[in-house]
Amino acid sequence: MSMNYKVSYVVRGEKHPGAILSTKKRPKPGELIQLGEREFVVEEVINLIPSRGAFHYLHVTVRPTES
């Protein structure tokens, strides 16, 4: 069964709006993620609610790569 992740990305320390994206790969701390034209580092990944079959709902905190 293929996993599906609905991910809410929140940018720490900026007024960046973040994003809500669907992906087949679970984000991991330390990974780089592209939001728009900018790159960010994943800091924290939290399950928002229990998974529903193949669907997972995550909250991910990221920071800019420049800092």
C-alpha positions in Angstrom: 0.0 0.0 0.0 1.4 3.4 -1.0 1.5 6.0 1.8 0.0 9.5 1.3 1.0 12.4 3.5 -0.8 15.7 3.9 1.8 18.0 5.3 1.3 21.4 6.9 4.7 23.3 6.7 5.3 26.2 9.1 8.4 28.4 8.7 10.0 29.3 12.0 11.2 32.9 12.5 9.7 34.5 9.4 6.5 35.8 8.0 6.6 33.2 5.3 3.1 31.8 4.8 4.2 28.2 4.8 2.3 25.6 2.8 0.0 22.6 2.9 1.2 20.0 0.5 0.5 16.3 -0.4 3.5 14.0 -0.8 4.3 10.2 -1.0 7.4 10.6 1.2 7.4 11.4 4.9 9.6 14.4 5.7 12.5 13.8 8.1 14.4 16.2 10.3 17.5 17.5 8.6 16.1 17.1 5.1 15.9 20.0 2.7 12.4 21.0 1.3 11.5 23.4 -1.5 8.6 25.8 -0.8 8.1 28.0 -3.7 11.5 29.3 -4.9 13.2 28.9 -1.5 14.8 26.0 0.3 14.2 25.1 3.9 15.6 22.6 6.5 13.1 20.3 8.2 13.4 20.8 12.0 10.5 18.9 13.5 7.8 16.4 12.3 4.7 15.8 14.4 1.6 13.6 13.7 -1.4 15.8 13.8 -4.0 13.0 14.1 -3.8 9.2 13.9 -3.3 7.9 10.4 -6.3 6.8 8.5 -5.3 3.8 6.4 -2.7 5.0 4.0 -3.3 8.7 4.8 -1.1 10.5 7.3 -1.5 14.1 8.5 1.7 15.9 9.6 2.8 19.2 11.1 6.3 20.1 10.0 8.4 23.0 11.3 11.1 24.3 8.9 13.8 27.0 9.0 15.4 28.9 6.1 18.7 27.4 4.9 20.3 30.8 5.1 20.3 30.9 9.0 
